[in-house]
Structures are given as C-alpha cells and as structure tokens.
C-alpha cells in the first residue's frame, strides 16, 4: 500500500543577485518548523529521491525545496557551491515569510557544503544538517570525484552535463577566486546546532571529510557515521531521514 503524498505548491524565488529559482512549498499544517532542503550537484527538487525525502520530512515540519541556480528550471549557471549560498538564503527567507517560527536547513553533497557555508556566513537558521558533504574543495582521490571534475572543468564534460542533467555550469568551471571551504568556516556556525551525517560506504567522499568538519566545528555539534550508507539523496533510507528529522525537532525544541 503506497504512502499518500502531501500537496506541493510551486513557487518562484529571486536571489539577491537576481537569479530566478524554481521552488516548492510542502506544508504540514503547522508553522512551528520549516525545513529547507538543498540538493546535490546536478540534482533537482523535482527528482524522485529529493521528492521522497521532502515527503518524509513533511511529516515533521513544512518543507521548502528548490533548484539551485543552473539546475533544472532555475535560471543562471551553477558556481558549484560558491554563490549558491545566495540561493539557500532566499529559500530560508521564503520559509520565514511563510511564517515558520523555526527554520532548519538540510543539504546533501554540494548542498551540504552550501548549507554549512550559508549558516557560517549568513546565519538566520535554527539548525543545520550536512549529509554526505565535502570538507574541502578540489578533492579528486575517488573515481566519482575525478568524473565530477571532468564534467565541471572540461568543455565537453559541461556539454554532457547540460544535455543529460540540465545543469548549466558557469564559465570554464573554475573559480576566479576560491571561496572559503566548508572546513574553514564550519566553526562560525556555533551556537547554531550542527549535525554531520556521512556514510562509511560513500564512494565520493570518505568519512575523513565528515571528521574534518566535525573536528573544526564548535559545540553544539553531532557526528553520525552511518554503516553501509552510500552518498547523498539517492542512498538515503527512509529510516535515516526520519532520524534526521527527529534530531531537528528535538534540537529546536530543546
């Protein structure tokens, strides 16, 4: 027997630098908690793994989901974790405008890096969850990450990603000025509670990334190393998402 999905209300957001974002609001009947979901590189709020996560989270709070710049139906081009903090910022402000009293962010992979950088550099949230996130930039020690860098840095790779995943990458795929990495700013999140979740079967980023983030963060913080968990949205089980949602609700009510 299938689970009845909650209604989804599309929205259009505009960032501080003028990028139009495709977004959605999934209410749950209470304005106590809003959860903003930040997807991974080449992802979208419309893809089934993210929609499934949104539906699970909506049992605990209303959910705002969106496509980062250069992804899906959003305008602009992705900067792969740099200016995306402006995207997350307008989504958080949208949750506040809806009327949610507490707002938490949860990011996956690239979205995890953005969630950490946003909370550190912009603030304005009550809890932060990083799932499968990198601690540092330019990591190439796994085959999947070498493939990701090929897709970002080579012109033919960017063409493939645009054609197959509808993801448009800015410029030549390289930053003119390298933004501060997650491990360099994570200490600035405190006193906002931070949860770092990582799988010991992650093929993209080994658990050393999660441990580096945790070691550089300040309390209050938690680290969950999940046995058998792979990478980001596609590998996240319903049980894991429910446990993360439970952590958020306990944290904001504590």
C-alpha positions as CSV (number, residue, x, y, z in Angstrom):
1,X,0.0,0.0,0.0
2,X,1.5,3.3,-1.1
3,X,2.0,6.3,1.1
4,X,-0.2,9.3,0.4
5,X,1.9,12.2,-0.7
6,X,1.3,15.7,0.7
7,X,0.4,18.5,-1.7
8,X,3.2,20.6,-3.2
9,X,2.8,24.3,-4.0
10,X,5.2,25.6,-6.7
11,X,6.9,28.9,-6.1
12,X,9.4,31.2,-7.8
13,X,12.1,32.9,-5.8
14,X,14.6,35.6,-6.7
15,X,18.1,35.8,-5.2
16,X,19.9,38.9,-4.1
17,X,21.9,38.8,-7.3
18,X,18.8,38.4,-9.5
19,X,18.7,34.7,-10.2
20,X,15.2,33.2,-10.5
21,X,14.8,29.9,-8.7
22,X,12.2,27.2,-9.2
23,X,11.0,26.2,-5.8
24,X,8.1,24.5,-3.9
25,X,6.5,24.5,-0.5
26,X,5.1,21.3,1.1
27,X,3.2,22.3,4.2
28,X,2.2,20.0,7.1
29,X,-0.4,22.1,8.9
30,X,1.9,23.6,11.5
31,X,4.1,26.7,11.4
32,X,6.4,25.6,14.2
33,X,9.1,24.2,12.0
34,X,10.2,24.8,8.4
35,X,12.8,22.6,6.8
36,X,14.7,23.9,3.7
37,X,16.2,21.1,1.5
38,X,19.3,21.8,-0.6
39,X,20.0,19.2,-3.2
40,X,23.3,17.9,-4.6
41,X,25.2,18.8,-7.8
42,X,23.0,18.0,-10.9
43,X,20.0,17.3,-8.7
44,X,16.6,19.0,-8.5
45,X,13.7,19.2,-6.1
46,X,11.6,17.6,-8.8
47,X,13.6,14.4,-8.9
48,X,12.1,11.4,-7.2
49,X,14.8,10.9,-4.5
50,X,14.5,14.6,-3.3
51,X,10.7,14.5,-3.5
52,X,10.7,11.3,-1.4
53,X,12.9,13.0,1.2
54,X,10.7,16.1,1.1
55,X,7.6,13.9,1.8
56,X,9.2,12.2,4.7
57,X,10.4,15.5,6.2
58,X,6.9,17.0,5.8
59,X,5.7,14.6,8.5
60,X,7.8,16.6,10.9
61,X,7.6,20.2,9.5
62,X,6.7,22.2,6.4
63,X,9.3,21.9,3.7
64,X,10.7,24.4,1.2
65,X,12.7,22.8,-1.6
66,X,14.2,24.5,-4.6
67,X,16.6,24.1,-7.6
68,X,20.0,25.7,-7.2
69,X,21.0,28.2,-9.9
70,X,21.9,26.5,-13.2
71,X,19.8,23.4,-12.2
72,X,16.5,22.2,-13.5
73,X,14.1,25.0,-14.2
74,X,16.1,27.7,-12.3
75,X,17.8,30.4,-14.3
76,X,21.5,31.2,-14.2
77,X,24.6,29.0,-14.0
78,X,25.9,26.9,-11.2
79,X,29.1,28.0,-9.4
80,X,29.3,24.6,-7.7
81,X,29.0,25.8,-4.1
82,X,30.0,29.4,-4.2
83,X,27.2,31.8,-5.0
84,X,24.7,29.1,-4.2
85,X,24.7,30.4,-0.6
86,X,22.5,33.2,-2.0
87,X,20.1,30.6,-3.3
88,X,19.8,28.9,0.1
89,X,19.5,32.3,1.7
90,X,16.4,33.3,-0.3
91,X,14.8,29.9,0.4
92,X,15.3,30.4,4.1
93,X,13.8,33.8,3.9
94,X,10.9,32.4,2.0
95,X,10.3,29.9,4.8
96,X,10.4,32.8,7.3
97,X,7.9,34.8,5.1
98,X,5.5,31.8,5.1
99,X,5.5,32.1,8.8
100,X,7.7,29.3,10.1
101,X,8.9,30.1,13.6
102,X,12.0,27.9,13.4
103,X,13.9,27.1,10.2
104,X,16.4,24.3,9.7
105,X,18.5,23.6,6.6
106,X,19.5,20.1,5.4
107,X,21.9,19.8,2.5
108,X,23.2,16.8,0.5
109,X,26.7,16.7,-1.1
110,X,27.1,20.1,-2.8
111,X,24.0,21.2,-0.9
112,X,25.7,20.2,2.4
113,X,28.7,22.4,1.6
114,X,26.3,25.2,0.8
115,X,24.3,24.7,4.0
116,X,27.5,24.9,6.1
117,X,28.8,27.9,4.3
118,X,25.4,29.6,4.4
119,X,25.0,29.1,8.2
120,X,28.5,30.3,8.8
121,X,28.5,33.3,6.5
122,X,24.8,34.4,6.5
123,X,23.2,32.7,9.5
124,X,19.5,33.1,10.2
125,X,18.7,29.4,10.8
126,X,18.0,27.4,13.9
127,X,19.7,24.1,13.0
128,X,21.9,22.8,10.2
129,X,22.3,19.3,8.8
130,X,25.1,18.3,6.4
131,X,24.7,15.0,4.7
132,X,27.5,13.5,2.6
133,X,29.2,16.8,2.4
134,X,32.8,17.6,1.4
135,X,35.1,19.3,3.9
136,X,37.4,20.8,1.2
137,X,37.5,21.7,-2.4
138,X,39.2,20.0,-5.4
139,X,39.0,16.5,-3.9
140,X,40.0,14.0,-6.6
141,X,41.0,10.9,-4.7
142,X,38.0,8.8,-5.7
143,X,36.8,7.8,-9.2
144,X,33.4,9.5,-8.9
145,X,35.0,12.8,-7.9
146,X,37.5,12.6,-10.8
147,X,34.5,12.2,-13.0
148,X,32.8,15.2,-11.4
149,X,35.8,17.3,-12.0
150,X,36.0,16.2,-15.7
151,X,32.3,17.2,-16.0
152,X,32.9,20.6,-14.5
153,X,36.3,21.6,-15.9
154,X,36.2,20.2,-19.5
155,X,34.1,21.9,-22.1
156,X,32.8,18.6,-23.5
157,X,32.0,17.5,-19.9
158,X,30.0,20.6,-19.4
159,X,28.1,19.9,-22.6
160,X,27.3,16.4,-21.4
161,X,26.0,17.6,-18.0
162,X,23.9,20.3,-19.7
163,X,22.4,17.8,-22.2
164,X,21.8,14.9,-19.8
165,X,21.1,16.6,-16.4
166,X,20.0,20.1,-17.5
167,X,22.8,21.5,-15.3
168,X,24.5,24.7,-16.7
169,X,28.0,25.4,-15.3
170,X,29.3,28.9,-15.1
171,X,32.3,30.0,-17.2
172,X,35.0,27.4,-17.6
173,X,34.1,25.6,-14.4
174,X,36.9,27.2,-12.4
175,X,36.6,29.8,-9.7
176,X,38.4,33.1,-10.3
177,X,38.5,33.5,-6.5
178,X,38.4,30.3,-4.5
179,X,35.6,30.6,-1.8
180,X,36.3,29.6,1.7
181,X,35.9,25.8,2.1
182,X,33.4,24.2,4.5
183,X,36.1,23.1,6.9
184,X,37.4,26.7,7.0
185,X,34.1,28.3,8.1
186,X,32.3,25.5,10.0
187,X,33.4,26.8,13.3
188,X,31.4,30.0,12.6
189,X,28.1,28.1,12.7
190,X,28.1,27.9,16.6
191,X,26.0,28.4,18.6
192,X,23.5,27.1,16.0
193,X,23.3,23.3,16.4
194,X,25.0,21.3,13.6
195,X,24.5,17.6,12.6
196,X,27.1,16.0,10.3
197,X,25.9,12.8,8.7
198,X,28.1,10.6,6.5
199,X,28.1,7.0,5.2
200,X,31.1,4.7,5.6
201,X,30.3,3.4,2.1
202,X,30.3,6.9,0.4
203,X,32.1,6.4,-2.9
204,X,32.5,10.2,-3.4
205,X,33.9,11.5,-0.1
206,X,35.4,9.2,2.5
207,X,34.5,9.7,6.2
208,X,37.6,11.7,6.7
209,X,35.6,14.7,5.3
210,X,33.0,14.3,7.9
211,X,35.6,14.0,10.7
212,X,37.4,17.1,9.5
213,X,34.2,19.1,9.5
214,X,33.3,17.8,13.0
215,X,36.8,18.5,14.4
216,X,36.7,22.1,13.1
217,X,33.2,22.8,14.3
218,X,32.3,24.1,17.7
219,X,29.6,22.8,20.1
220,X,26.7,22.1,19.8
221,X,27.6,19.5,17.2
222,X,27.0,15.9,16.4
223,X,28.6,13.4,14.1
224,X,26.8,10.3,12.7
225,X,28.8,7.8,10.7
226,X,26.2,5.6,9.1
227,X,27.2,1.9,8.4
228,X,26.5,0.9,4.8
229,X,25.2,4.3,3.7
230,X,26.4,5.5,0.3
231,X,26.1,9.0,-1.0
232,X,23.5,11.8,-0.7
233,X,19.8,11.7,-1.6
234,X,19.8,8.5,-3.8
235,X,21.2,6.4,-1.0
236,X,19.3,7.9,2.0
237,X,16.9,5.4,3.5
238,X,13.5,6.4,5.0
239,X,14.8,5.4,8.4
240,X,17.8,7.8,8.1
241,X,15.6,10.7,7.0
242,X,13.2,10.1,9.9
243,X,16.1,10.0,12.4
244,X,17.5,13.3,11.0
245,X,14.0,14.9,11.2
246,X,13.8,13.6,14.8
247,X,17.1,15.3,15.6
248,X,15.9,18.5,14.1
249,X,12.7,18.6,16.1
250,X,14.4,17.7,19.3
251,X,17.1,20.3,18.7
252,X,14.8,23.2,18.0
253,X,12.5,22.4,20.9
254,X,15.4,21.9,23.4
